Amino acid sequence: MKLYLKMKLTNNQKKYLRSLAHDLKPFVMIGQHGLSESVIAEIESTMLKHELIKIKLRVSDRDEKQGIINKIIKFSEAELVQVIGGVIVIYRPFEDNPDIILPRS
């Protein structure tokens, strides 16, 4: 597994990414079985094709949802852009030739 350069997104960059994510459909759904190995593999394969993805969480418990979000961010080495209800948006730039060019600040 590659090591990705962890970056801290500015508020302006997050705003830009949120605008790009607005029309995206969720790529991955996490249901009552939680964060299984197959879901983790699906997120990783999706992150290899897309820098910015939406994930739908069907979890009613707030603490459980936060735990799942933390695990996703940790293993994917992505930045959390947004959480709205049961939908999260994460961003991890491609190592070579990123598709999304972020504003500088």
N, CA, C and O atoms as CSV, one atom per row, in Angstrom:
chain,resi,resn,atom,element,x,y,z
A,1,MET,N,N,0.835,-1.187,0.000
A,1,MET,CA,C,0.000,0.000,0.000
A,1,MET,C,C,0.876,1.246,0.000
A,1,MET,O,O,1.871,1.314,0.722
A,2,LYS,N,N,0.505,2.222,-0.806
A,2,LYS,CA,C,1.273,3.456,-0.904
A,2,LYS,C,C,1.038,4.323,0.319
A,2,LYS,O,O,-0.013,4.259,0.957
A,3,LEU,N,N,2.031,5.127,0.631
A,3,LEU,CA,C,1.860,6.138,1.666
A,3,LEU,C,C,1.503,7.447,0.983
A,3,LEU,O,O,2.225,7.911,0.100
A,4,TYR,N,N,0.417,8.029,1.383
A,4,TYR,CA,C,-0.022,9.280,0.789
A,4,TYR,C,C,0.402,10.433,1.676
A,4,TYR,O,O,0.390,10.338,2.903
A,5,LEU,N,N,0.777,11.524,1.028
A,5,LEU,CA,C,1.178,12.712,1.750
A,5,LEU,C,C,-0.054,13.327,2.402
A,5,LEU,O,O,-0.966,13.786,1.715
A,6,LYS,N,N,-0.075,13.333,3.708
A,6,LYS,CA,C,-1.211,13.890,4.446
A,6,LYS,C,C,-1.121,15.402,4.405
A,6,LYS,O,O,-0.085,15.987,4.720
A,7,MET,N,N,-2.216,16.022,4.014
A,7,MET,CA,C,-2.228,17.476,3.938
A,7,MET,C,C,-3.402,18.008,4.732
A,7,MET,O,O,-4.415,17.330,4.911
A,8,LYS,N,N,-3.250,19.211,5.196
A,8,LYS,CA,C,-4.336,19.866,5.911
A,8,LYS,C,C,-5.009,20.821,4.945
A,8,LYS,O,O,-4.377,21.733,4.411
A,9,LEU,N,N,-6.300,20.603,4.727
A,9,LEU,CA,C,-7.048,21.449,3.810
A,9,LEU,C,C,-7.460,22.747,4.500
A,9,LEU,O,O,-7.860,22.745,5.665
A,10,THR,N,N,-7.356,23.854,3.767
A,10,THR,CA,C,-7.845,25.125,4.293
A,10,THR,C,C,-9.365,25.165,4.137
A,10,THR,O,O,-9.941,24.356,3.408
A,11,ASN,N,N,-10.008,26.105,4.821
A,11,ASN,CA,C,-11.467,26.242,4.698
A,11,ASN,C,C,-11.876,26.543,3.263
A,11,ASN,O,O,-12.900,26.051,2.789
A,12,ASN,N,N,-11.079,27.349,2.571
A,12,ASN,CA,C,-11.366,27.691,1.184
A,12,ASN,C,C,-11.270,26.457,0.278
A,12,ASN,O,O,-12.089,26.274,-0.622
A,13,GLN,N,N,-10.267,25.620,0.523
A,13,GLN,CA,C,-10.111,24.389,-0.259
A,13,GLN,C,C,-11.270,23.431,0.013
A,13,GLN,O,O,-11.783,22.801,-0.912
A,14,LYS,N,N,-11.683,23.319,1.274
A,14,LYS,CA,C,-12.832,22.467,1.599
A,14,LYS,C,C,-14.094,22.983,0.921
A,14,LYS,O,O,-14.899,22.199,0.417
A,15,LYS,N,N,-14.264,24.291,0.909
A,15,LYS,CA,C,-15.426,24.888,0.252
A,15,LYS,C,C,-15.422,24.539,-1.235
A,15,LYS,O,O,-16.460,24.188,-1.796
A,16,TYR,N,N,-14.262,24.636,-1.866
A,16,TYR,CA,C,-14.118,24.292,-3.283
A,16,TYR,C,C,-14.458,22.811,-3.512
A,16,TYR,O,O,-15.187,22.477,-4.445
A,17,LEU,N,N,-13.930,21.935,-2.662
A,17,LEU,CA,C,-14.201,20.499,-2.798
A,17,LEU,C,C,-15.677,20.188,-2.557
A,17,LEU,O,O,-16.247,19.334,-3.235
A,18,ARG,N,N,-16.300,20.874,-1.598
A,18,ARG,CA,C,-17.739,20.677,-1.352
A,18,ARG,C,C,-18.544,21.044,-2.591
A,18,ARG,O,O,-19.517,20.368,-2.924
A,19,SER,N,N,-18.140,22.117,-3.274
A,19,SER,CA,C,-18.863,22.516,-4.490
A,19,SER,C,C,-18.709,21.463,-5.579
A,19,SER,O,O,-19.651,21.211,-6.330
A,20,LEU,N,N,-17.538,20.847,-5.675
A,20,LEU,CA,C,-17.326,19.780,-6.666
A,20,LEU,C,C,-18.118,18.523,-6.303
A,20,LEU,O,O,-18.600,17.811,-7.183
A,21,ALA,N,N,-18.248,18.255,-5.001
A,21,ALA,CA,C,-18.918,17.037,-4.538
A,21,ALA,C,C,-20.436,17.144,-4.570
A,21,ALA,O,O,-21.133,16.135,-4.470
A,22,HIS,N,N,-20.946,18.355,-4.706
A,22,HIS,CA,C,-22.389,18.573,-4.600
A,22,HIS,C,C,-23.200,17.639,-5.496
A,22,HIS,O,O,-24.188,17.066,-5.040
A,23,ASP,N,N,-22.810,17.475,-6.746
A,23,ASP,CA,C,-23.579,16.660,-7.684
A,23,ASP,C,C,-23.148,15.195,-7.732
A,23,ASP,O,O,-23.709,14.412,-8.499
A,24,LEU,N,N,-22.165,14.819,-6.927
A,24,LEU,CA,C,-21.718,13.424,-6.921
A,24,LEU,C,C,-22.759,12.525,-6.268
A,24,LEU,O,O,-23.450,12.928,-5.332
A,25,LYS,N,N,-22.859,11.317,-6.772
A,25,LYS,CA,C,-23.677,10.285,-6.134
A,25,LYS,C,C,-22.739,9.491,-5.215
A,25,LYS,O,O,-21.552,9.364,-5.515
A,26,PRO,N,N,-23.252,8.959,-4.107
A,26,PRO,CA,C,-22.391,8.153,-3.239
A,26,PRO,C,C,-21.836,6.937,-3.983
A,26,PRO,O,O,-22.584,6.201,-4.627
A,27,PHE,N,N,-20.521,6.733,-3.888
A,27,PHE,CA,C,-19.866,5.599,-4.527
A,27,PHE,C,C,-19.990,4.346,-3.681
A,27,PHE,O,O,-20.070,3.235,-4.207
A,28,VAL,N,N,-20.006,4.528,-2.370
A,28,VAL,CA,C,-19.991,3.400,-1.439
A,28,VAL,C,C,-21.100,3.596,-0.418
A,28,VAL,O,O,-21.331,4.706,0.060
A,29,MET,N,N,-21.780,2.510,-0.091
A,29,MET,CA,C,-22.818,2.531,0.945
A,29,MET,C,C,-22.364,1.625,2.092
A,29,MET,O,O,-21.906,0.504,1.869
A,30,ILE,N,N,-22.496,2.118,3.299
A,30,ILE,CA,C,-22.163,1.325,4.484
A,30,ILE,C,C,-23.458,1.108,5.252
A,30,ILE,O,O,-24.075,2.060,5.729
A,31,GLY,N,N,-23.864,-0.152,5.367
A,31,GLY,CA,C,-25.135,-0.490,5.991
A,31,GLY,C,C,-24.989,-1.009,7.399
A,31,GLY,O,O,-24.057,-0.655,8.121
A,32,GLN,N,N,-25.944,-1.869,7.783
A,32,GLN,CA,C,-25.979,-2.351,9.168
A,32,GLN,C,C,-24.807,-3.260,9.527
A,32,GLN,O,O,-24.542,-3.489,10.707
A,33,HIS,N,N,-24.101,-3.780,8.518
A,33,HIS,CA,C,-22.957,-4.646,8.812
A,33,HIS,C,C,-21.692,-3.841,9.101
A,33,HIS,O,O,-20.649,-4.407,9.429
A,34,GLY,N,N,-21.792,-2.528,8.978
A,34,GLY,CA,C,-20.676,-1.662,9.340
A,34,GLY,C,C,-19.550,-1.685,8.328
A,34,GLY,O,O,-19.760,-1.910,7.137
A,35,LEU,N,N,-18.370,-1.452,8.822
A,35,LEU,CA,C,-17.183,-1.308,7.990
A,35,LEU,C,C,-16.502,-2.658,7.822
A,35,LEU,O,O,-15.536,-2.967,8.520
A,36,SER,N,N,-17.011,-3.458,6.892
A,36,SER,CA,C,-16.454,-4.794,6.657
A,36,SER,C,C,-15.227,-4.701,5.763
A,36,SER,O,O,-14.937,-3.647,5.196
A,37,GLU,N,N,-14.508,-5.813,5.643
A,37,GLU,CA,C,-13.325,-5.860,4.780
A,37,GLU,C,C,-13.685,-5.545,3.333
A,37,GLU,O,O,-12.921,-4.879,2.635
A,38,SER,N,N,-14.846,-6.021,2.878
A,38,SER,CA,C,-15.248,-5.763,1.493
A,38,SER,C,C,-15.546,-4.281,1.270
A,38,SER,O,O,-15.251,-3.742,0.203
A,39,VAL,N,N,-16.127,-3.623,2.271
A,39,VAL,CA,C,-16.399,-2.183,2.163
A,39,VAL,C,C,-15.081,-1.406,2.131
A,39,VAL,O,O,-14.930,-0.468,1.349
A,40,ILE,N,N,-14.142,-1.792,2.968
A,40,ILE,CA,C,-12.823,-1.147,2.988
A,40,ILE,C,C,-12.140,-1.309,1.626
A,40,ILE,O,O,-11.567,-0.356,1.098
A,41,ALA,N,N,-12.202,-2.514,1.065
A,41,ALA,CA,C,-11.606,-2.763,-0.255
A,41,ALA,C,C,-12.291,-1.927,-1.333
A,41,ALA,O,O,-11.633,-1.420,-2.241
A,42,GLU,N,N,-13.597,-1.785,-1.232
A,42,GLU,CA,C,-14.352,-0.985,-2.202
A,42,GLU,C,C,-13.968,0.490,-2.115
A,42,GLU,O,O,-13.810,1.151,-3.142
A,43,ILE,N,N,-13.819,1.007,-0.902
A,43,ILE,CA,C,-13.407,2.406,-0.736
A,43,ILE,C,C,-12.012,2.603,-1.324
A,43,ILE,O,O,-11.766,3.579,-2.033
A,44,GLU,N,N,-11.108,1.685,-1.033
A,44,GLU,CA,C,-9.732,1.813,-1.529
A,44,GLU,C,C,-9.690,1.761,-3.055
A,44,GLU,O,O,-8.983,2.554,-3.678
A,45,SER,N,N,-10.430,0.843,-3.661
A,45,SER,CA,C,-10.412,0.757,-5.126
A,45,SER,C,C,-11.052,1.998,-5.753
A,45,SER,O,O,-10.618,2.451,-6.812
A,46,THR,N,N,-12.074,2.543,-5.108
A,46,THR,CA,C,-12.712,3.761,-5.610
A,46,THR,C,C,-11.761,4.951,-5.500
A,46,THR,O,O,-11.714,5.798,-6.392
A,47,MET,N,N,-10.999,5.010,-4.397
A,47,MET,CA,C,-10.055,6.119,-4.207
A,47,MET,C,C,-8.905,6.069,-5.218
A,47,MET,O,O,-8.250,7.085,-5.454
A,48,LEU,N,N,-8.655,4.911,-5.813
A,48,LEU,CA,C,-7.621,4.815,-6.842
A,48,LEU,C,C,-8.101,5.410,-8.166
A,48,LEU,O,O,-7.290,5.778,-9.016
A,49,LYS,N,N,-9.423,5.504,-8.336
A,49,LYS,CA,C,-10.003,6.032,-9.575
A,49,LYS,C,C,-10.519,7.454,-9.426
A,49,LYS,O,O,-10.573,8.202,-10.403
A,50,HIS,N,N,-10.897,7.833,-8.209
A,50,HIS,CA,C,-11.498,9.142,-7.951
A,50,HIS,C,C,-10.827,9.786,-6.745
A,50,HIS,O,O,-10.601,9.131,-5.727
A,51,GLU,N,N,-10.512,11.060,-6.864
A,51,GLU,CA,C,-9.890,11.773,-5.750
A,51,GLU,C,C,-10.913,12.208,-4.710
A,51,GLU,O,O,-10.597,12.315,-3.525
A,52,LEU,N,N,-12.129,12.455,-5.152
A,52,LEU,CA,C,-13.180,12.983,-4.290
A,52,LEU,C,C,-14.367,12.028,-4.350
A,52,LEU,O,O,-14.926,11.798,-5.422
A,53,ILE,N,N,-14.752,11.471,-3.202
A,53,ILE,CA,C,-15.879,10.534,-3.212
A,53,ILE,C,C,-16.847,10.825,-2.070
A,53,ILE,O,O,-16.489,11.389,-1.036
A,54,LYS,N,N,-18.093,10.411,-2.306
A,54,LYS,CA,C,-19.131,10.458,-1.275
A,54,LYS,C,C,-19.360,9.038,-0.790
A,54,LYS,O,O,-19.335,8.087,-1.571
A,55,ILE,N,N,-19.581,8.910,0.501
A,55,ILE,CA,C,-19.894,7.622,1.116
A,55,ILE,C,C,-21.156,7.810,1.938
A,55,ILE,O,O,-21.258,8.740,2.738
A,56,LYS,N,N,-22.118,6.918,1.733
A,56,LYS,CA,C,-23.372,6.982,2.492
A,56,LYS,C,C,-23.292,6.009,3.652
A,56,LYS,O,O,-23.001,4.827,3.470
A,57,LEU,N,N,-23.554,6.518,4.849
A,57,LEU,CA,C,-23.545,5.697,6.070
A,57,LEU,C,C,-24.981,5.509,6.544
A,57,LEU,O,O,-25.680,6.481,6.833
A,58,ARG,N,N,-25.406,4.283,6.622
A,58,ARG,CA,C,-26.739,3.995,7.152
A,58,ARG,C,C,-26.582,3.493,8.595
A,58,ARG,O,O,-26.807,2.322,8.898
A,59,VAL,N,N,-26.189,4.422,9.465
A,59,VAL,CA,C,-25.937,4.107,10.868
A,59,VAL,C,C,-26.717,5.114,11.700
A,59,VAL,O,O,-26.573,6.321,11.512
A,60,SER,N,N,-27.542,4.623,12.617
A,60,SER,CA,C,-28.365,5.534,13.405
A,60,SER,C,C,-27.638,6.080,14.636
A,60,SER,O,O,-27.912,7.198,15.072
A,61,ASP,N,N,-26.714,5.297,15.195
A,61,ASP,CA,C,-26.015,5.716,16.406
A,61,ASP,C,C,-24.904,6.712,16.077
A,61,ASP,O,O,-24.023,6.424,15.267
A,62,ARG,N,N,-24.952,7.874,16.707
A,62,ARG,CA,C,-24.007,8.959,16.422
A,62,ARG,C,C,-22.562,8.558,16.726
A,62,ARG,O,O,-21.664,8.848,15.935
A,63,ASP,N,N,-22.327,7.897,17.862
A,63,ASP,CA,C,-20.971,7.486,18.228
A,63,ASP,C,C,-20.432,6.432,17.273
A,63,ASP,O,O,-19.260,6.466,16.900
A,64,GLU,N,N,-21.290,5.496,16.877
A,64,GLU,CA,C,-20.886,4.458,15.932
A,64,GLU,C,C,-20.527,5.091,14.576
A,64,GLU,O,O,-19.544,4.711,13.939
A,65,LYS,N,N,-21.349,6.067,14.151
A,65,LYS,CA,C,-21.090,6.762,12.893
A,65,LYS,C,C,-19.740,7.469,12.944
A,65,LYS,O,O,-18.958,7.380,11.998
A,66,GLN,N,N,-19.460,8.172,14.044
A,66,GLN,CA,C,-18.186,8.881,14.182
A,66,GLN,C,C,-17.020,7.899,14.182
A,66,GLN,O,O,-15.966,8.180,13.611
A,67,GLY,N,N,-17.211,6.747,14.823
A,67,GLY,CA,C,-16.166,5.718,14.822
A,67,GLY,C,C,-15.864,5.209,13.419
A,67,GLY,O,O,-14.704,5.011,13.059
A,68,ILE,N,N,-16.912,4.999,12.632
A,68,ILE,CA,C,-16.737,4.537,11.252
A,68,ILE,C,C,-16.019,5.608,10.429
A,68,ILE,O,O,-15.111,5.294,9.658
A,69,ILE,N,N,-16.421,6.863,10.590
A,69,ILE,CA,C,-15.773,7.965,9.863
A,69,ILE,C,C,-14.286,8.017,10.212
A,69,ILE,O,O,-13.446,8.149,9.323
A,70,ASN,N,N,-13.959,7.917,11.495
A,70,ASN,CA,C,-12.553,7.947,11.924
A,70,ASN,C,C,-11.756,6.811,11.301
A,70,ASN,O,O,-10.622,7.012,10.865
A,71,LYS,N,N,-12.347,5.610,11.256
A,71,LYS,CA,C,-11.652,4.450,10.652
A,71,LYS,C,C,-11.439,4.660,9.161
A,71,LYS,O,O,-10.372,4.344,8.635
A,72,ILE,N,N,-12.454,5.196,8.471
A,72,ILE,CA,C,-12.330,5.443,7.032
A,72,ILE,C,C,-11.196,6.425,6.758
A,72,ILE,O,O,-10.377,6.201,5.866
A,73,ILE,N,N,-11.150,7.508,7.523
A,73,ILE,CA,C,-10.108,8.528,7.335
A,73,ILE,C,C,-8.731,7.933,7.620
A,73,ILE,O,O,-7.770,8.215,6.904
A,74,LYS,N,N,-8.637,7.119,8.654
A,74,LYS,CA,C,-7.341,6.539,9.027
A,74,LYS,C,C,-6.829,5.573,7.961
A,74,LYS,O,O,-5.687,5.704,7.521
A,75,PHE,N,N,-7.643,4.607,7.536
A,75,PHE,CA,C,-7.128,3.611,6.599
A,75,PHE,C,C,-7.013,4.154,5.175
A,75,PHE,O,O,-6.147,3.711,4.421
A,76,SER,N,N,-7.866,5.102,4.794
A,76,SER,CA,C,-7.816,5.620,3.422
A,76,SER,C,C,-6.762,6.712,3.259
A,76,SER,O,O,-6.377,7.045,2.139
A,77,GLU,N,N,-6.295,7.270,4.385
A,77,GLU,CA,C,-5.349,8.380,4.396
A,77,GLU,C,C,-5.899,9.560,3.594
A,77,GLU,O,O,-5.156,10.272,2.918
A,78,ALA,N,N,-7.205,9.749,3.682
A,78,ALA,CA,C,-7.876,10.839,2.982
A,78,ALA,C,C,-8.215,11.952,3.964
A,78,ALA,O,O,-8.133,11.776,5.179
A,79,GLU,N,N,-8.590,13.084,3.424
A,79,GLU,CA,C,-9.038,14.214,4.230
A,79,GLU,C,C,-10.558,14.227,4.259
A,79,GLU,O,O,-11.208,14.037,3.231
A,80,LEU,N,N,-11.111,14.448,5.421
A,80,LEU,CA,C,-12.555,14.596,5.549
A,80,LEU,C,C,-12.927,16.004,5.090
A,80,LEU,O,O,-12.438,16.997,5.627
A,81,VAL,N,N,-13.804,16.067,4.086
A,81,VAL,CA,C,-14.213,17.355,3.545
A,81,VAL,C,C,-15.511,17.812,4.187
A,81,VAL,O,O,-15.666,18.987,4.521
A,82,GLN,N,N,-16.462,16.866,4.363
A,82,GLN,CA,C,-17.787,17.254,4.814
A,82,GLN,C,C,-18.535,16.049,5.372
A,82,GLN,O,O,-18.359,14.918,4.920
A,83,VAL,N,N,-19.370,16.325,6.364
A,83,VAL,CA,C,-20.319,15.339,6.871
A,83,VAL,C,C,-21.678,16.023,6.904
A,83,VAL,O,O,-21.855,17.034,7.584
A,84,ILE,N,N,-22.634,15.473,6.171
A,84,ILE,CA,C,-24.006,15.985,6.213
A,84,ILE,C,C,-24.903,14.782,6.448
A,84,ILE,O,O,-25.046,13.918,5.582
A,85,GLY,N,N,-25.504,14.735,7.627
A,85,GLY,CA,C,-26.362,13.600,7.963
A,85,GLY,C,C,-25.593,12.301,7.852
A,85,GLY,O,O,-24.602,12.092,8.552
A,86,GLY,N,N,-26.054,11.430,6.971
A,86,GLY,CA,C,-25.408,10.136,6.790
A,86,GLY,C,C,-24.487,10.079,5.589
A,86,GLY,O,O,-24.154,8.989,5.123
A,87,VAL,N,N,-24.067,11.227,5.074
A,87,VAL,CA,C,-23.195,11.252,3.899
A,87,VAL,C,C,-21.896,11.969,4.246
A,87,VAL,O,O,-21.900,13.071,4.795
A,88,ILE,N,N,-20.780,11.313,3.910
A,88,ILE,CA,C,-19.483,11.963,4.108
A,88,ILE,C,C,-18.813,12.137,2.748
A,88,ILE,O,O,-19.048,11.371,1.814
A,89,VAL,N,N,-17.982,13.156,2.668
A,89,VAL,CA,C,-17.192,13.412,1.469
A,89,VAL,C,C,-15.735,13.369,1.898
A,89,VAL,O,O,-15.337,14.045,2.846
A,90,ILE,N,N,-14.931,12.559,1.184
A,90,ILE,CA,C,-13.500,12.482,1.483
A,90,ILE,C,C,-12.702,12.779,0.222
A,90,ILE,O,O,-13.168,12.575,-0.899
A,91,TYR,N,N,-11.482,13.268,0.441
A,91,TYR,CA,C,-10.612,13.667,-0.659
A,91,TYR,C,C,-9.213,13.137,-0.416
A,91,TYR,O,O,-8.653,13.291,0.670
A,92,ARG,N,N,-8.658,12.512,-1.437
A,92,ARG,CA,C,-7.258,12.097,-1.415
A,92,ARG,C,C,-6.711,12.317,-2.818
A,92,ARG,O,O,-7.116,11.634,-3.758
A,93,PRO,N,N,-5.784,13.275,-2.966
A,93,PRO,CA,C,-5.277,13.567,-4.312
A,93,PRO,C,C,-4.477,12.392,-4.861
A,93,PRO,O,O,-3.844,11.646,-4.114
A,94,PHE,N,N,-4.519,12.244,-6.186
A,94,PHE,CA,C,-3.669,11.249,-6.827
A,94,PHE,C,C,-2.220,11.654,-6.614
A,94,PHE,O,O,-1.884,12.838,-6.635
A,95,GLU,N,N,-1.364,10.656,-6.408
A,95,GLU,CA,C,0.053,10.945,-6.180
A,95,GLU,C,C,0.689,11.565,-7.425
A,95,GLU,O,O,1.456,12.523,-7.325
A,96,ASP,N,N,0.369,11.017,-8.589
A,96,ASP,CA,C,0.881,11.544,-9.856
A,96,ASP,C,C,-0.277,12.146,-10.637
A,96,ASP,O,O,-1.327,11.520,-10.783
A,97,ASN,N,N,-0.086,13.349,-11.135
A,97,ASN,CA,C,-1.080,14.029,-11.972
A,97,ASN,C,C,-2.467,14.106,-11.337
A,97,ASN,O,O,-3.400,13.470,-11.826
A,98,PRO,N,N,-2.618,14.865,-10.268
A,98,PRO,CA,C,-3.950,14.994,-9.656
A,98,PRO,C,C,-4.939,15.629,-10.644
A,98,PRO,O,O,-4.582,16.521,-11.414
A,99,ASP,N,N,-6.186,15.151,-10.603
A,99,ASP,CA,C,-7.243,15.692,-11.453
A,99,ASP,C,C,-7.768,17.013,-10.902
A,99,ASP,O,O,-8.106,17.922,-11.661
A,100,ILE,N,N,-7.833,17.109,-9.592
A,100,ILE,CA,C,-8.401,18.293,-8.942
A,100,ILE,C,C,-7.269,19.216,-8.525
A,100,ILE,O,O,-6.392,18.834,-7.750
A,101,ILE,N,N,-7.301,20.424,-9.043
A,101,ILE,CA,C,-6.310,21.431,-8.653
A,101,ILE,C,C,-6.966,22.330,-7.605
A,101,ILE,O,O,-7.915,23.059,-7.896
A,102,LEU,N,N,-6.447,22.263,-6.397
A,102,LEU,CA,C,-7.021,23.040,-5.296
A,102,LEU,C,C,-6.577,24.492,-5.344
A,102,LEU,O,O,-5.466,24.792,-5.781
A,103,PRO,N,N,-7.446,25.396,-4.892
A,103,PRO,CA,C,-6.992,26.789,-4.732
A,103,PRO,C,C,-5.869,26.834,-3.700
A,103,PRO,O,O,-5.820,25.998,-2.798
A,104,ARG,N,N,-4.992,27.781,-3.827
A,104,ARG,CA,C,-3.810,27.855,-2.946
A,104,ARG,C,C,-4.153,28.080,-1.481
A,104,ARG,O,O,-3.469,27.563,-0.598
A,105,SER,N,N,-5.208,28.849,-1.212
A,105,SER,CA,C,-5.519,29.127,0.205
A,105,SER,C,C,-6.970,28.885,0.492
A,105,SER,O,O,-7.413,29.066,1.627
